[in-house]
């Protein structure tokens, strides 16, 4: 809860006590961060997949129709889903960066997929692009925008007007992607 400036702790506590039922109802309606456990639905490349525990099978985790199949002991589901998403992200995101780099002529010196939960990506002054593996959960247009954003930093290491011109030249998805990231992004950054 955020307490408005000038409001005392006692007033805030009184508000919470008087409005407990309303607060509880609002909290129930909030979306929750994706949880990597059996029967939950997660996004992969923007599409929903149900996590299905298949303990008798071998192979870790794999996509099968609209399911993410996970083998082995139930205690390892979370780790296996995370490992799958990180590996899948490395394959797909690196391929998408390479394709856009070829198209734009903006070539990073290196592309790394990292475990970050506070940002989607970054670009160093040496030309190294880093993307969070969680980007793999976003739809294609969001991934397109995020990659265009980081590639644009190869020309402009700031967020000035020339940078945004470069982004807009590469991708038509800026507005829609930023809206999606505001609405869904914080939950994906918390995915575990």
Secondary structure, DSSP 8 states (H G I E B T S, - for coil): ----TT--HHHHHHHHHHTHHHHHHHHHHS------STT-EEEETTEEEEEEE-TT--SSEEEETTEEEE-S-GGGHHHHHHHHHHHHHHHHHHHHHHHHHHHH----SEEEEE--SS-SEEE-TTSEEEEEGGGGGS-HHHHHHHHHHHHHTTT-SS-SHHHHHHHHHH-S-HHHHHHHIIIIIHHHHT--
